[in-house]
Amino acid sequence: MDNKIAPRLPLQPQPRDNRPGGGAGSAAATGADAARSGADSVQLTDSARALQRTEQARADGAPVDAARVERLRRAVADGNYQVDATRIAGKLLALEQQVGGKS
């Protein structure tokens, strides 16, 4: 059995330009433009923006129900807490749809 692994891609990352019509030459120009402006820039994906909105909504949301937390803590400690797998799965799917933007 032959398990030799040979690199197929260049070892050094190549600059990319994601703008329409951009190529290696325009990527170098973009780097020069960024150096002249002295500022870095970051573009967030749609998923990252959705995560930010979710985090902000959570931060702005209702305060924690301390009595409920204590009831749950006691139930777990006593071994009486019952996991509702169907409810958890539904919540996970809803979160995935919200963050992933899929329906």
Buried (B, 14 or more C-beta within 10 A) or exposed (E): EEEEEEEEEEEEEEEEBEEEEEEEEBBEEBEEEEEEEEEEEEEEEEEEEBBEEEEEEEEEEEEEEEEEEEEEEEEEEEEEEEEEEEEEEEEEEEEEEEBEEEE
